[in-house]
Amino acid sequence: MLPTVPKVQDGPLLEEVLMIRDEMANMVWGVEKTIPAADGLGRSGATAGRETREYHERLVNAGPAMSTPPLLENDARIQFALMSAVPEHWIPFIAVRANGSQRAADLQRASMPRVIEGDPVRPFADIKPSTWLLRPGLDTFQLAPFLVPEEEVPRSGARLLVKFRRTRGADGRAHVWLAAQKRVGRGEGSGGLAFDALEEKT
């Protein structure tokens, strides 16, 4: 018989990622709900993404002012928007056909640009994931694409969890390990990504 335990104690969540399908954008999002913090615990991915964005905006505003060409004055009531913004804790996955793969398509991790107006150094910096679950291949010298089989993200989505677990063996000794789990998701969602839109001037 396989070794099993009657009871397991779960620690607090260290990482939580929701994999959701966005049919409007024809892609999959990895939403980092909980990311690892420096104190060894988990913190809100939405809060961390917002604070990171504000930090980079402060750096740009504190730097030397960039001279921008004057805008042409007109009485138009609308303006053209190339792309809408997406929260920084939403990591995109796009469908690709992997070389030599027998499957129809895989989901490859991509990145959204961090566009800050007036940034002279990195006007289009890529946003990278913060969770261990979505970072494979980023912390090595040879960057490799991170592929996920498309069938692993059904229409209901998937919920990925990382936390410590603890139990006692038959000899009474405590056993602690870092566990990764996959559970049923919460359905489809939308990151609000849109291209080539007309907006009213503010």
N, CA and C atoms as an extended XYZ file, in Angstrom:
606
Properties=species:S:1:pos:R:3:atomname:S:1:resname:S:1:resid:I:1 pbc="F F F"
N         0.845       -1.193        0.000 N   MET     1
C         0.000        0.000        0.000 CA  MET     1
C         0.883        1.247        0.000 C   MET     1
N         0.399        2.303       -0.632 N   LEU     2
C         1.141        3.548       -0.686 CA  LEU     2
C         1.167        4.193        0.701 C   LEU     2
N         2.269        4.846        1.054 N   PRO     3
C         2.317        5.537        2.352 CA  PRO     3
C         1.392        6.746        2.354 C   PRO     3
N         0.478        6.787        3.288 N   THR     4
C        -0.462        7.897        3.411 CA  THR     4
C        -0.463        8.384        4.855 C   THR     4
N        -1.031        9.567        5.069 N   VAL     5
C        -1.122       10.143        6.414 CA  VAL     5
C        -2.580       10.468        6.692 C   VAL     5
N        -3.039       10.228        7.909 N   PRO     6
C        -4.443       10.526        8.224 CA  PRO     6
C        -4.722       12.006        8.357 C   PRO     6
N        -3.709       12.809        8.702 N   LYS     7
C        -3.944       14.232        8.935 CA  LYS     7
C        -2.704       15.015        8.542 C   LYS     7
N        -2.918       16.147        7.874 N   VAL     8
C        -1.825       17.023        7.438 CA  VAL     8
C        -2.152       18.440        7.880 C   VAL     8
N        -1.178       19.114        8.430 N   GLN     9
C        -1.329       20.514        8.800 CA  GLN     9
C        -0.770       21.390        7.681 C   GLN     9
N        -1.567       22.349        7.226 N   ASP    10
C        -1.155       23.252        6.154 CA  ASP    10
C        -0.703       24.582        6.728 C   ASP    10
N         0.397       25.094        6.215 N   GLY    11
C         0.869       26.411        6.587 CA  GLY    11
C         0.173       27.487        5.768 C   GLY    11
N         0.467       28.749        6.030 N   PRO    12
C        -0.131       29.840        5.239 CA  PRO    12
C         0.325       29.788        3.792 C   PRO    12
N        -0.501       30.337        2.905 N   LEU    13
C        -0.178       30.350        1.484 CA  LEU    13
C         1.069       31.194        1.233 C   LEU    13
N         2.018       30.611        0.510 N   LEU    14
C         3.198       31.342        0.073 CA  LEU    14
C         3.018       31.878       -1.342 C   LEU    14
N         2.330       31.111       -2.179 N   GLU    15
C         2.053       31.528       -3.553 CA  GLU    15
C         0.668       31.029       -3.949 C   GLU    15
N        -0.029       31.844       -4.699 N   GLU    16
C        -1.322       31.460       -5.275 CA  GLU    16
C        -1.445       32.101       -6.644 C   GLU    16
N        -1.669       31.276       -7.651 N   VAL    17
C        -1.804       31.750       -9.027 CA  VAL    17
C        -3.104       31.208       -9.598 C   VAL    17
N        -3.903       32.084      -10.180 N   LEU    18
C        -5.118       31.679      -10.874 CA  LEU    18
C        -4.842       31.689      -12.367 C   LEU    18
N        -4.995       30.547      -13.009 N   MET    19
C        -4.872       30.451      -14.462 CA  MET    19
C        -6.268       30.549      -15.045 C   MET    19
N        -6.559       31.625      -15.753 N   ILE    20
C        -7.902       31.856      -16.267 CA  ILE    20
C        -7.842       32.111      -17.766 C   ILE    20
N        -8.878       31.677      -18.449 N   ARG    21
C        -8.994       31.903      -19.887 CA  ARG    21
C        -9.735       33.212      -20.142 C   ARG    21
N        -9.207       33.975      -21.071 N   ASP    22
C        -9.807       35.234      -21.498 CA  ASP    22
C       -10.201       35.077      -22.958 C   ASP    22
N       -11.469       34.749      -23.188 N   GLU    23
C       -11.923       34.492      -24.558 CA  GLU    23
C       -11.948       35.763      -25.398 C   GLU    23
N       -12.151       36.918      -24.765 N   MET    24
C       -12.181       38.167      -25.518 CA  MET    24
C       -10.805       38.485      -26.101 C   MET    24
N        -9.753       38.206      -25.342 N   ALA    25
C        -8.386       38.464      -25.813 CA  ALA    25
C        -7.751       37.234      -26.441 C   ALA    25
N        -8.443       36.083      -26.392 N   ASN    26
C        -7.956       34.826      -26.961 CA  ASN    26
C        -6.591       34.454      -26.376 C   ASN    26
N        -6.537       34.412      -25.044 N   MET    27
C        -5.298       34.086      -24.365 CA  MET    27
C        -5.615       33.592      -22.961 C   MET    27
N        -4.566       33.282      -22.216 N   VAL    28
C        -4.686       32.828      -20.832 CA  VAL    28
C        -3.884       33.773      -19.953 C   VAL    28
N        -4.427       34.068      -18.776 N   TRP    29
C        -3.735       34.921      -17.816 CA  TRP    29
C        -3.333       34.101      -16.602 C   TRP    29
N        -2.126       34.348      -16.108 N   GLY    30
C        -1.694       33.816      -14.827 CA  GLY    30
C        -1.747       34.942      -13.809 C   GLY    30
N        -2.803       34.972      -13.005 N   VAL    31
C        -3.022       36.053      -12.047 CA  VAL    31
C        -2.342       35.685      -10.736 C   VAL    31
N        -1.336       36.447      -10.360 N   GLU    32
C        -0.588       36.177       -9.134 CA  GLU    32
C        -1.327       36.788       -7.939 C   GLU    32
N        -2.175       35.993       -7.317 N   LYS    33
C        -2.953       36.474       -6.173 CA  LYS    33
C        -2.085       36.639       -4.936 C   LYS    33
N        -1.160       35.702       -4.709 N   THR    34
C        -0.257       35.753       -3.560 CA  THR    34
C         1.158       35.500       -4.057 C   THR    34
N         2.089       36.347       -3.655 N   ILE    35
C         3.485       36.204       -4.064 CA  ILE    35
C         4.348       36.087       -2.810 C   ILE    35
N         5.538       35.466       -2.902 N   PRO    36
C         6.403       35.356       -1.721 CA  PRO    36
C         7.000       36.706       -1.357 C   PRO    36
N         7.044       36.983       -0.053 N   ALA    37
C         7.610       38.234        0.451 CA  ALA    37
C         8.981       37.973        1.051 C   ALA    37
N         9.687       39.051        1.373 N   ALA    38
C        11.042       38.931        1.907 CA  ALA    38
C        11.054       38.315        3.303 C   ALA    38
N         9.947       38.404        4.041 N   ASP    39
C         9.899       37.851        5.390 CA  ASP    39
C         9.539       36.371        5.414 C   ASP    39
N         9.442       35.745        4.237 N   GLY    40
C         9.126       34.325        4.172 CA  GLY    40
C         7.653       34.007        4.131 C   GLY    40
N         6.807       35.016        4.186 N   LEU    41
C         5.366       34.811        4.125 CA  LEU    41
C         4.857       35.247        2.754 C   LEU    41
N         3.569       35.114        2.527 N   GLY    42
C         2.964       35.549        1.276 CA  GLY    42
C         2.315       36.912        1.435 C   GLY    42
N         2.270       37.662        0.342 N   ARG    43
C         1.593       38.962        0.358 CA  ARG    43
C         0.768       39.108       -0.899 C   ARG    43
N        -0.117       40.074       -0.915 N   SER    44
C        -1.027       40.274       -2.030 CA  SER    44
C        -0.263       40.650       -3.294 C   SER    44
N        -0.521       39.915       -4.379 N   GLY    45
C         0.113       40.239       -5.643 CA  GLY    45
C        -0.389       41.538       -6.230 C   GLY    45
N        -1.681       41.849       -6.019 N   ALA    46
C        -2.234       43.099       -6.527 CA  ALA    46
C        -1.578       44.296       -5.844 C   ALA    46
N        -1.397       44.209       -4.520 N   THR    47
C        -0.756       45.298       -3.788 CA  THR    47
C         0.694       45.466       -4.217 C   THR    47
N         1.418       44.347       -4.356 N   ALA    48
C         2.817       44.418       -4.778 CA  ALA    48
C         2.942       44.999       -6.185 C   ALA    48
N         2.055       44.609       -7.093 N   GLY    49
C         2.094       45.150       -8.445 CA  GLY    49
C         1.827       46.640       -8.476 C   GLY    49
N         0.851       47.082       -7.676 N   ARG    50
C         0.545       48.520       -7.621 CA  ARG    50
C         1.709       49.307       -7.028 C   ARG    50
N         2.329       48.788       -5.958 N   GLU    51
C         3.463       49.484       -5.342 CA  GLU    51
C         4.667       49.527       -6.285 C   GLU    51
N         4.884       48.451       -7.045 N   THR    52
C         5.997       48.440       -8.002 CA  THR    52
C         5.787       49.483       -9.085 C   THR    52
N         4.557       49.589       -9.573 N   ARG    53
C         4.238       50.592      -10.590 CA  ARG    53
C         4.464       52.011      -10.041 C   ARG    53
N         3.993       52.256       -8.828 N   GLU    54
C         4.170       53.575       -8.229 CA  GLU    54
C         5.645       53.891       -8.001 C   GLU    54
N         6.444       52.872       -7.653 N   TYR    55
C         7.880       53.078       -7.447 CA  TYR    55
C         8.560       53.528       -8.738 C   TYR    55
N         8.267       52.864       -9.841 N   HIS    56
C         8.883       53.248      -11.119 CA  HIS    56
C         8.390       54.620      -11.578 C   HIS    56
N         7.142       54.947      -11.291 N   GLU    57
C         6.652       56.274      -11.649 CA  GLU    57
C         7.370       57.361      -10.844 C   GLU    57
N         7.648       57.094       -9.561 N   ARG    58
C         8.385       58.069       -8.748 CA  ARG    58
C         9.806       58.254       -9.275 C   ARG    58
N        10.444       57.148       -9.715 N   LEU    59
C        11.790       57.277      -10.274 CA  LEU    59
C        11.792       58.155      -11.522 C   LEU    59
N        10.794       57.980      -12.375 N   VAL    60
C        10.733       58.782      -13.600 CA  VAL    60
C        10.470       60.245      -13.265 C   VAL    60
N         9.560       60.492      -12.313 N   ASN    61
C         9.230       61.879      -11.970 CA  ASN    61
C        10.380       62.578      -11.259 C   ASN    61
N        11.218       61.815      -10.546 N   ALA    62
C        12.340       62.426       -9.836 CA  ALA    62
C        13.527       62.700      -10.742 C   ALA    62
N        13.543       62.115      -11.923 N   GLY    63
C        14.652       62.305      -12.845 CA  GLY    63
C        14.555       63.622      -13.586 C   GLY    63
N        15.513       63.894      -14.475 N   PRO    64
C        15.472       65.140      -15.252 CA  PRO    64
C        14.281       65.151      -16.189 C   PRO    64
N        13.703       66.312      -16.331 N   ALA    65
C        12.524       66.458      -17.186 CA  ALA    65
C        12.911       66.253      -18.644 C   ALA    65
N        12.102       65.501      -19.350 N   MET    66
C        12.341       65.244      -20.762 CA  MET    66
C        11.523       66.223      -21.593 C   MET    66
N        12.166       66.759      -22.615 N   SER    67
C        11.459       67.669      -23.507 CA  SER    67
C        10.652       66.867      -24.508 C   SER    67
N         9.378       67.128      -24.545 N   THR    68
C         8.478       66.428      -25.454 CA  THR    68
C         7.932       67.417      -26.467 C   THR    68
N         7.713       66.966      -27.690 N   PRO    69
C         7.169       67.877      -28.691 CA  PRO    69
C         5.760       68.313      -28.302 C   PRO    69
N         5.421       69.560      -28.579 N   PRO    70
C         4.086       70.040      -28.213 CA  PRO    70
C         3.006       69.311      -29.009 C   PRO    70
N         1.885       69.098      -28.349 N   LEU    71
C         0.767       68.444      -29.007 CA  LEU    71
C         0.018       69.442      -29.870 C   LEU    71
N        -0.495       68.955      -30.975 N   LEU    72
C        -1.279       69.804      -31.853 CA  LEU    72
C        -2.641       70.050      -31.221 C   LEU    72
N        -2.968       71.323      -31.054 N   GLU    73
C        -4.254       71.663      -30.463 CA  GLU    73
C        -5.359       71.434      -31.480 C   GLU    73
N        -6.429       70.811      -31.025 N   ASN    74
C        -7.595       70.596      -31.873 CA  ASN    74
C        -8.823       70.475      -30.992 C   ASN    74
N        -9.967       70.488      -31.605 N   ASP    75
C       -11.224       70.432      -30.861 CA  ASP    75
C       -11.857       69.043      -30.922 C   ASP    75
N       -11.038       68.017      -31.195 N   ALA    76
C       -11.577       66.654      -31.246 CA  ALA    76
C       -12.017       66.216      -29.851 C   ALA    76
N       -13.093       65.465      -29.791 N   ARG    77
C       -13.620       64.983      -28.521 CA  ARG    77
C       -13.109       63.593      -28.165 C   ARG    77
N       -12.451       62.949      -29.118 N   ILE    78
C       -11.957       61.593      -28.874 CA  ILE    78
C       -10.467       61.532      -29.178 C   ILE    78
N        -9.812       60.493      -28.653 N   GLN    79
C        -8.399       60.262      -28.921 CA  GLN    79
C        -8.166       58.774      -29.136 C   GLN    79
N        -7.074       58.455      -29.810 N   PHE    80
C        -6.747       57.063      -30.138 CA  PHE    80
C        -5.868       56.475      -29.054 C   PHE    80
N        -6.230       55.283      -28.575 N   ALA    81
C        -5.439       54.566      -27.581 CA  ALA    81
C        -4.903       53.296      -28.223 C   ALA    81
N        -3.579       53.148      -28.259 N   LEU    82
C        -2.973       51.981      -28.899 CA  LEU    82
C        -3.269       50.696      -28.132 C   LEU    82
N        -3.151       50.735      -26.789 N   MET    83
C        -3.362       49.541      -25.973 CA  MET    83
C        -3.812       49.965      -24.586 C   MET    83
N        -4.692       49.171      -23.992 N   SER    84
C        -5.135       49.451      -22.636 CA  SER    84
C        -4.150       48.867      -21.625 C   SER    84
N        -4.211       49.354      -20.411 N   ALA    85
C        -3.315       48.883      -19.350 CA  ALA    85
C        -3.905       47.657      -18.656 C   ALA    85
N        -3.014       46.802      -18.152 N   VAL    86
C        -3.391       45.590      -17.418 CA  VAL    86
C        -2.630       45.606      -16.101 C   VAL    86
N        -3.243       45.198      -14.989 N   PRO    87
C        -2.506       45.158      -13.712 CA  PRO    87
C        -1.222       44.349      -13.827 C   PRO    87
N        -0.203       44.767      -13.071 N   GLU    88
C         1.123       44.161      -13.210 CA  GLU    88
C         1.189       42.731      -12.697 C   GLU    88
N         0.215       42.290      -11.913 N   HIS    89
C         0.254       40.913      -11.424 CA  HIS    89
C        -0.504       39.954      -12.340 C   HIS    89
N        -0.896       40.440      -13.532 N   TRP    90
C        -1.515       39.588      -14.556 CA  TRP    90
C        -0.444       39.247      -15.591 C   TRP    90
N        -0.044       37.975      -15.647 N   ILE    91
C         1.013       37.521      -16.556 CA  ILE    91
C         0.367       36.823      -17.751 C   ILE    91
N         0.655       37.253      -18.985 N   PRO    92
C        -0.008       36.661      -20.156 CA  PRO    92
C         0.632       35.350      -20.597 C   PRO    92
N        -0.199       34.473      -21.122 N   PHE    93
C         0.226       33.236      -21.779 CA  PHE    93
C        -0.470       33.191      -23.132 C   PHE    93
N         0.317       33.005      -24.190 N   ILE    94
C        -0.230       33.000      -25.545 CA  ILE    94
C        -0.050       31.619      -26.166 C   ILE    94
N        -0.931       31.289      -27.089 N   ALA    95
C        -0.898       29.979      -27.737 CA  ALA    95
C         0.179       29.956      -28.813 C   ALA    95
N         1.047       28.953      -28.753 N   VAL    96
C         2.105       28.771      -29.749 CA  VAL    96
C         2.184       27.286      -30.091 C   VAL    96
N         2.802       26.995      -31.211 N   ARG    97
C         3.058       25.613      -31.591 CA  ARG    97
C         4.531       25.324      -31.316 C   ARG    97
N         4.781       24.497      -30.309 N   ALA    98
C         6.155       24.199      -29.922 CA  ALA    98
C         6.829       23.324      -30.970 C   ALA    98
N         8.122       23.508      -31.144 N   ASN    99
C         8.879       22.713      -32.107 CA  ASN    99
C         8.903       21.252      -31.679 C   ASN    99
N         8.472       20.369      -32.561 N   GLY   100
C         8.483       18.948      -32.269 CA  GLY   100
C         7.363       18.475      -31.373 C   GLY   100
N         6.444       19.357      -31.006 N   SER   101
C         5.361       18.957      -30.111 CA  SER   101
C         4.273       18.257      -30.909 C   SER   101
N         3.717       17.209      -30.316 N   GLN   102
C         2.625       16.489      -30.948 CA  GLN   102
C         1.279       17.137      -30.673 C   GLN   102
N         1.224       18.028      -29.684 N   ARG   103
C        -0.037       18.693      -29.353 CA  ARG   103
C        -0.317       19.793      -30.360 C   ARG   103
N        -1.583       20.196      -30.421 N   ALA   104
C        -1.969       21.249      -31.360 CA  ALA   104
C        -1.315       22.576      -30.992 C   ALA   104
N        -1.251       22.872      -29.692 N   ALA   105
C        -0.665       24.133      -29.274 CA  ALA   105
C        -0.284       24.047      -27.808 C   ALA   105
N         0.656       24.879      -27.430 N   ASP   106
C         1.051       25.046      -26.040 CA  ASP   106
C         0.802       26.500      -25.659 C   ASP   106
N         0.824       26.758      -24.369 N   LEU   107
C         0.715       28.119      -23.854 CA  LEU   107
C         2.105       28.570      -23.420 C   LEU   107
N         2.584       29.636      -24.015 N   GLN   108
C         3.917       30.145      -23.698 CA  GLN   108
C         3.798       31.423      -22.880 C   GLN   108
N         4.586       31.482      -21.819 N   ARG   109
C         4.595       32.687      -20.985 CA  ARG   109
C         5.135       33.863      -21.787 C   ARG   109
N         4.430       34.964      -21.722 N   ALA   110
C         4.860       36.194      -22.390 CA  ALA   110
C         5.016       37.276      -21.319 C   ALA   110
N         5.069       38.515      -21.724 N   SER   111
C         5.183       39.612      -20.763 CA  SER   111
C         4.513       40.854      -21.332 C   SER   111
N         3.962       41.647      -20.422 N   MET   112
C         3.351       42.917      -20.796 CA  MET   112
C         4.382       44.030      -20.618 C   MET   112
N         4.310       45.066      -21.436 N   PRO   113
C         5.257       46.185      -21.268 CA  PRO   113
C         4.803       47.110      -20.141 C   PRO   113
N         5.775       47.636      -19.415 N   ARG   114
C         5.488       48.672      -18.413 CA  ARG   114
C         5.768       50.015      -19.077 C   ARG   114
N         4.715       50.667      -19.518 N   VAL   115
C         4.840       51.923      -20.246 CA  VAL   115
C         4.616       53.069      -19.268 C   VAL   115
N         5.654       53.870      -19.058 N   ILE   116
C         5.568       55.045      -18.204 CA  ILE   116
C         5.962       56.245      -19.045 C   ILE   116
N         5.059       57.184      -19.187 N   GLU   117
C         5.304       58.340      -20.033 CA  GLU   117
C         6.456       59.180      -19.473 C   GLU   117
N         7.397       59.487      -20.339 N   GLY   118
C         8.536       60.303      -19.945 CA  GLY   118
C         9.721       59.520      -19.425 C   GLY   118
N         9.684       58.175      -19.503 N   ASP   119
C        10.801       57.365      -19.022 CA  ASP   119
C        11.888       57.356      -20.094 C   ASP   119
N        13.053       57.999      -19.849 N   PRO   120
C        14.085       58.063      -20.883 CA  PRO   120
C        14.945       56.806      -20.960 C   PRO   120
N        14.928       55.977      -19.919 N   VAL   121
C        15.808       54.814      -19.875 CA  VAL   121
C        15.106       53.567      -20.392 C   VAL   121
N        13.961       53.228      -19.812 N   ARG   122
C        13.250       52.009      -20.192 CA  ARG   122
C        11.792       52.344      -20.499 C   ARG   122
N        11.535       52.905      -21.670 N   PRO   123
C        10.152       53.277      -21.969 CA  PRO   123
C         9.231       52.079      -22.134 C   PRO   123
N         9.788       50.896      -22.420 N   PHE   124
C         8.952       49.707      -22.618 CA  PHE   124
C         9.582       48.520      -21.884 C   PHE   124
N         9.735       48.618      -20.564 N   ALA   125
C        10.305       47.527      -19.777 CA  ALA   125
C         9.294       46.393      -19.652 C   ALA   125
N         9.795       45.152      -19.702 N   ASP   126
C         8.924       43.991      -19.578 CA  ASP   126
C         8.645       43.698      -18.116 C   ASP   126
N         7.395       43.327      -17.831 N   ILE   127
C         6.982       42.958      -16.480 CA  ILE   127
C         7.176       41.456      -16.318 C   ILE   127
N         7.939       41.061      -15.324 N   LYS   128
C         8.230       39.652      -15.081 CA  LYS   128
C         7.418       39.147      -13.895 C   LYS   128
N         7.086       37.848      -13.879 N   PRO   129
C         6.331       37.296      -12.748 CA  PRO   129
C         7.172       37.257      -11.479 C   PRO   129
N         6.487       37.241      -10.341 N   SER   130
C         7.154       37.231       -9.043 CA  SER   130
C         7.078       35.881       -8.348 C   SER   130
N         6.216       34.990       -8.806 N   THR   131
C         6.043       33.703       -8.132 CA  THR   131
C         6.986       32.657       -8.713 C   THR   131
N         7.378       31.731       -7.843 N   TRP   132
C         8.204       30.606       -8.278 CA  TRP   132
C         7.464       29.764       -9.308 C   TRP   132
N         6.149       29.713       -9.238 N   LEU   133
C         5.360       28.893      -10.157 CA  LEU   133
C         5.482       29.372      -11.601 C   LEU   133
N         5.603       30.669      -11.807 N   LEU   134
C         5.613       31.231      -13.165 CA  LEU   134
C         6.987       31.713      -13.619 C   LEU   134
N         8.039       31.507      -12.806 N   ARG   135
C         9.361       32.025      -13.153 CA  ARG   135
C        10.339       31.028      -13.762 C   ARG   135
N         9.990       29.779      -14.019 N   PRO   136
C        10.993       28.859      -14.576 CA  PRO   136
C        11.633       29.420      -15.846 C   PRO   136
N        12.954       29.374      -15.889 N   GLY   137
C        13.684       29.857      -17.049 CA  GLY   137
C        14.126       31.296      -16.971 C   GLY   137
N        13.641       32.065      -15.989 N   LEU   138
C        14.009       33.476      -15.902 CA  LEU   138
C        15.244       33.717      -15.051 C   LEU   138
N        15.556       32.800      -14.169 N   ASP   139
C        16.664       32.999      -13.241 CA  ASP   139
C        17.935       32.277      -13.688 C   ASP   139
N        18.025       31.931      -14.952 N   THR   140
C        19.216       31.293      -15.501 CA  THR   140
C        19.816       32.185      -16.582 C   THR   140
N        21.062       31.900      -16.936 N   PHE   141
C        21.728       32.703      -17.957 CA  PHE   141
C        21.159       32.431      -19.347 C   PHE   141
N        20.691       31.213      -19.565 N   GLN   142
C        20.111       30.858      -20.858 CA  GLN   142
C        18.594       30.876      -20.723 C   GLN   142
N        17.998       31.954      -21.214 N   LEU   143
C        16.556       32.097      -21.108 CA  LEU   143
C        15.875       31.099      -22.039 C   LEU   143
N        14.978       30.311      -21.478 N   ALA   144
C        14.250       29.311      -22.245 CA  ALA   144
C        12.763       29.603      -22.138 C   ALA   144
N        12.008       29.345      -23.196 N   PRO   145
C        10.560       29.583      -23.119 CA  PRO   145
C         9.901       28.664      -22.101 C   PRO   145
N         8.942       29.187      -21.392 N   PHE   146
C         8.185       28.427      -20.397 CA  PHE   146
C         6.855       28.037      -21.036 C   PHE   146
N         6.680       26.746      -21.286 N   LEU   147
C         5.503       26.248      -21.979 CA  LEU   147
C         4.616       25.464      -21.028 C   LEU   147
N         3.311       25.642      -21.184 N   VAL   148
C         2.311       24.904      -20.415 CA  VAL   148
C         1.383       24.223      -21.410 C   VAL   148
N         1.152       22.905      -21.296 N   PRO   149
C         0.196       22.251      -22.199 CA  PRO   149
C        -1.176       22.924      -22.108 C   PRO   149
N        -1.773       23.192      -23.248 N   GLU   150
C        -3.033       23.938      -23.254 CA  GLU   150
C        -4.155       23.212      -22.524 C   GLU   150
N        -4.114       21.877      -22.523 N   GLU   151
C        -5.173       21.135      -21.850 CA  GLU   151
C        -5.098       21.246      -20.336 C   GLU   151
N        -4.005       21.782      -19.807 N   GLU   152
C        -3.885       21.957      -18.361 CA  GLU   152
C        -4.706       23.136      -17.845 C   GLU   152
N        -5.188       23.991      -18.752 N   VAL   153
C        -6.012       25.135      -18.342 CA  VAL   153
C        -7.377       24.994      -19.013 C   VAL   153
N        -8.333       24.318      -18.363 N   PRO   154
C        -9.663       24.150      -18.963 CA  PRO   154
C       -10.459       25.453      -18.899 C   PRO   154
N       -11.696       25.419      -19.352 N   ARG   155
C       -12.541       26.606      -19.324 CA  ARG   155
C       -12.795       27.072      -17.896 C   ARG   155
N       -12.810       26.130      -16.962 N   SER   156
C       -13.009       26.498      -15.557 CA  SER   156
C       -11.758       27.096      -14.934 C   SER   156
N       -10.630       27.029      -15.624 N   GLY   157
C        -9.388       27.568      -15.104 CA  GLY   157
C        -8.716       26.617      -14.134 C   GLY   157
N        -7.683       27.094      -13.490 N   ALA   158
C        -6.932       26.297      -12.515 CA  ALA   158
C        -6.416       27.219      -11.419 C   ALA   158
N        -6.338       26.669      -10.209 N   ARG   159
C        -5.823       27.409       -9.053 CA  ARG   159
C        -4.595       26.681       -8.545 C   ARG   159
N        -3.446       27.353       -8.561 N   LEU   160
C        -2.171       26.769       -8.163 CA  LEU   160
C        -1.759       27.328       -6.812 C   LEU   160
N        -1.381       26.441       -5.889 N   LEU   161
C        -1.053       26.841       -4.531 CA  LEU   161
C         0.316       26.304       -4.142 C   LEU   161
N         1.063       27.068       -3.374 N   VAL   162
C         2.330       26.628       -2.794 CA  VAL   162
C         2.303       26.972       -1.307 C   VAL   162
N         2.562       25.964       -0.463 N   LYS   163
C         2.573       26.169        0.977 CA  LYS   163
C         3.330       25.023        1.633 C   LYS   163
N         3.742       25.251        2.865 N   PHE   164
C         4.386       24.198        3.631 CA  PHE   164
C         3.327       23.288        4.253 C   PHE   164
N         3.659       21.988        4.333 N   ARG   165
C         2.775       21.016        4.970 CA  ARG   165
C         3.578       20.233        6.014 C   ARG   165
N         2.867       19.785        7.034 N   ARG   166
C         3.524       19.101        8.149 CA  ARG   166
C         2.671       17.925        8.602 C   ARG   166
N         3.317       16.833        8.938 N   THR   167
C         2.632       15.671        9.495 CA  THR   167
C         3.616       14.902       10.370 C   THR   167
N         3.106       13.887       11.043 N   ARG   168
C         3.953       13.012       11.874 CA  ARG   168
C         3.949       11.613       11.286 C   ARG   168
N         5.115       11.003       11.300 N   GLY   169
C         5.243        9.643       10.790 CA  GLY   169
C         4.852        8.617       11.847 C   GLY   169
N         4.954        7.343       11.466 N   ALA   170
C         4.596        6.266       12.384 CA  ALA   170
C         5.514        6.213       13.592 C   ALA   170
N         6.731        6.754       13.424 N   ASP   171
C         7.668        6.765       14.542 CA  ASP   171
C         7.553        8.017       15.404 C   ASP   171
N         6.604        8.883       15.089 N   GLY   172
C         6.378       10.086       15.876 CA  GLY   172
C         7.174       11.294       15.432 C   GLY   172
N         8.072       11.138       14.482 N   ARG   173
C         8.867       12.268       14.019 CA  ARG   173
C         8.049       13.160       13.094 C   ARG   173
N         8.321       14.463       13.171 N   ALA   174
C         7.617       15.425       12.315 CA  ALA   174
C         8.287       15.493       10.948 C   ALA   174
N         7.481       15.596        9.912 N   HIS   175
C         7.958       15.722        8.533 CA  HIS   175
C         7.342       16.981        7.935 C   HIS   175
N         8.191       17.851        7.403 N   VAL   176
C         7.750       19.112        6.810 CA  VAL   176
C         8.252       19.163        5.367 C   VAL   176
N         7.390       19.586        4.446 N   TRP   177
C         7.797       19.707        3.050 CA  TRP   177
C         7.039       20.852        2.392 C   TRP   177
N         7.587       21.323        1.297 N   LEU   178
C         6.964       22.385        0.505 CA  LEU   178
C         6.119       21.732       -0.579 C   LEU   178
N         4.834       22.002       -0.556 N   ALA   179
C         3.892       21.326       -1.452 CA  ALA   179
C         3.329       22.301       -2.479 C   ALA   179
N         3.174       21.831       -3.697 N   ALA   180
C         2.498       22.568       -4.764 CA  ALA   180
C         1.251       21.792       -5.156 C   ALA   180
N         0.116       22.471       -5.205 N   GLN   181
C        -1.158       21.827       -5.499 CA  GLN   181
C        -1.843       22.523       -6.662 C   GLN   181
N        -2.645       21.754       -7.364 N   LYS   182
C        -3.467       22.300       -8.436 CA  LYS   182
C        -4.914       21.965       -8.136 C   LYS   182
N        -5.767       22.978       -8.153 N   ARG   183
C        -7.181       22.797       -7.874 CA  ARG   183
C        -8.018       23.418       -8.990 C   ARG   183
N        -9.315       23.183       -8.921 N   VAL   184
C       -10.221       23.721       -9.930 CA  VAL   184
C       -10.276       25.238       -9.799 C   VAL   184
N       -10.299       25.920      -10.934 N   GLY   185
C       -10.318       27.376      -10.930 CA  GLY   185
C       -11.688       27.952      -10.693 C   GLY   185
N       -11.825       29.230      -10.990 N   ARG   186
C       -13.073       29.965      -10.735 CA  ARG   186
C       -13.760       30.422      -12.007 C   ARG   186
N       -13.420       29.804      -13.127 N   GLY   187
C       -14.077       30.163      -14.381 CA  GLY   187
C       -13.268       31.152      -15.195 C   GLY   187
N       -13.873       31.644      -16.260 N   GLU   188
C       -13.206       32.563      -17.162 CA  GLU   188
C       -13.151       33.962      -16.567 C   GLU   188
N       -12.301       34.790      -17.146 N   GLY   189
C       -12.157       36.168      -16.697 CA  GLY   189
C       -11.601       37.029      -17.806 C   GLY   189
N       -11.433       38.303      -17.522 N   SER   190
C       -10.918       39.243      -18.513 CA  SER   190
C        -9.976       40.220      -17.830 C   SER   190
N        -8.827       40.429      -18.449 N   GLY   191
C        -7.871       41.399      -17.946 CA  GLY   191
C        -8.108       42.803      -18.456 C   GLY   191
N        -9.104       42.967      -19.343 N   GLY   192
C        -9.392       44.287      -19.894 CA  GLY   192
C        -8.447       44.715      -20.995 C   GLY   192
N        -7.680       43.755      -21.552 N   LEU   193
C        -6.735       44.099      -22.613 CA  LEU   193
C        -7.485       44.376      -23.907 C   LEU   193
N        -7.197       45.527      -24.508 N   ALA   194
C        -7.836       45.915      -25.765 CA  ALA   194
C        -6.838       46.733      -26.576 C   ALA   194
N        -7.002       46.684      -27.891 N   PHE   195
C        -6.114       47.402      -28.790 CA  PHE   195
C        -6.933       48.312      -29.701 C   PHE   195
N        -6.276       49.384      -30.155 N   ASP   196
C        -6.853       50.294      -31.153 CA  ASP   196
C        -8.251       50.754      -30.749 C   ASP   196
N        -8.300       51.478      -29.637 N   ALA   197
C        -9.591       51.942      -29.124 CA  ALA   197
C        -9.683       53.454      -29.235 C   ALA   197
N       -10.908       53.940      -29.358 N   LEU   198
C       -11.184       55.371      -29.353 CA  LEU   198
C       -11.769       55.734      -28.002 C   LEU   198
N       -11.145       56.725      -27.354 N   GLU   199
C       -11.586       57.129      -26.020 CA  GLU   199
C       -11.939       58.613      -26.023 C   GLU   199
N       -12.831       58.973      -25.102 N   GLU   200
C       -13.171       60.383      -24.955 CA  GLU   200
C       -12.042       61.118      -24.249 C   GLU   200
N       -11.763       62.328      -24.675 N   LYS   201
C       -10.721       63.120      -24.058 CA  LYS   201
C       -11.163       63.535      -22.655 C   LYS   201
N       -10.198       63.554      -21.751 N   THR   202
C       -10.508       63.981      -20.378 CA  THR   202
C        -9.978       65.369      -20.120 C   THR   202
